[in-house]
């Protein structure tokens, strides 16, 4: 089972402030523990939304909307992907996640990812399998 740990943005992360050394150290330790346990798949911080864009789909058209985006609390500052044997194991790992904004108020969101086996078999799903997309590796 794969899970994405989503770190919500803050005004500071949207302003481009880098985490302090204490937080970087805590994040490094946490990710080392994940790696040693064999559950870490990926993880990274994201640049502020001012450096990004969105694509809006409406009426068969695509419109590019450049950042920054207004609702900071709805934005993502970073993520970690883990693979565990169960929801309970993922919950235990996420309880250990370092406070992403130090002593300030923060929130992480955890979402289980779809696996290709969750979908009805089809030629399209086989194409994703061929690319190695959407499948958990051995655990």
NORHULIN-V753086 format. One record per helix or strand of 3 or more residues. SS is the DSSP state (a for helix, b for strand). FROM is the first residue (numbers start at 1). TO is the last residue. Records with the same first field share a line. If there is no record, write none. Layout:
SS=FROM-TO + FROM-TO
This chain:
b=2-8 + 40-45 + 53-58 + 61-66 + 76-83 + 108-112
a=11-14 + 21-37 + 49-51 + 72-74 + 87-95 + 116-118 + 123-131
